[in-house]
């Protein structure tokens, strides 16, 4: 199956992407830590582990026309602030990164759950 990917940074870009893709058959969101300039990888080791699993498994089970919004939550210092927008916004209330969710449903994986292929496939289920 094809899965359209949309990369955004920050909460405003995230909600703009949600609005632009609101008619998608399925809308998924993946929240990960930003890139560490020293390593070129996310500062979040769980994000680094989960990314290849999500990229391999989600397209297998997503419906045609599905969209994955990949949202960079910023640097480690911003994320660790318990009052950051991702943690406090009523529609998100993120507690950890990575977080993979199916928008408009209770389907949500956090941290090491995102690196488990069977759980990633379950996120797409109705």
GUTORKE-768502 format. One line per 10 residues: number of its first residue (from 1); their letters; for each residue z, x, y of C-alpha. Coordinates in steps of 0.2 Angstrom, whole numbers. Example, Ala and Ser with C-alpha at 12.3 -4.5 7.8 and 13.67 -1.06 7.14 Angstrom:
1> as> 39/62/-22  36/68/-5
END
This chain:
1> xxxxxxxxxx> 0/0/0  -3/6/18  12/7/29  9/10/48  21/22/55  27/22/73  37/37/80  49/33/94  63/42/103  78/33/110
11> xxxxxxxxxx> 84/15/110  72/8/124  57/15/114  64/8/98  65/-10/105  48/-9/113  41/-4/96  50/-19/88  42/-31/101  25/-23/99
21> xxxxxxxxxx> 26/-25/80  36/-41/79  22/-50/70  21/-37/56  23/-44/38  38/-32/36  46/-22/49  57/-7/44  67/5/55  72/23/50
31> xxxxxxxxxx> 85/31/62  87/50/61  94/64/70  82/74/82  75/91/79  85/106/80  74/118/90  81/133/81  75/127/64  62/114/68
41> xxxxxxxxxx> 71/102/56  83/88/60  101/93/64  105/80/51  105/87/33  105/70/26  90/65/36  81/81/29  85/76/11  80/57/13
51> xxxxxxxxxx> 64/59/23  53/64/8  60/50/-3  57/37/10  40/43/14  35/43/-5  44/27/-10  43/14/4  24/14/5  24/9/-14
61> xxxxxxxxxx> 33/-7/-11  29/-12/7  18/-27/9  1/-25/17  3/-24/36  21/-17/35  27/-6/49  40/8/49  47/13/66  54/30/64
71> xxxxxxxxxx> 67/32/78  74/49/84  92/45/89  94/61/99  104/77/98  120/79/88  131/78/104  123/62/109  124/54/91  143/60/89
81> xxxxxxxxxx> 148/50/105  155/34/98  149/25/113  131/29/112  118/15/113  114/15/94  132/13/89  136/-1/101  120/-11/103  124/-28/95
91> xxxxxxxxxx> 108/-28/85  110/-11/78  128/-5/77  123/10/67  137/20/59  128/35/52  111/43/51  100/42/42  99/23/42  85/14/34
101> xxxxxxxxxx> 84/-5/37  72/-20/36  72/-28/53  78/-46/53  87/-45/36  104/-38/30  95/-25/20  102/-8/25  104/10/18  115/23/26
111> xxxxxxxxxx> 117/42/23  114/48/5  109/30/0  92/34/9  89/48/-3  89/37/-18  72/31/-23  78/15/-32  88/10/-16  74/13/-5
121> xxxxxx> 62/2/-15  76/-12/-14  76/-12/5  58/-20/4  64/-34/-7  66/-52/-1
END
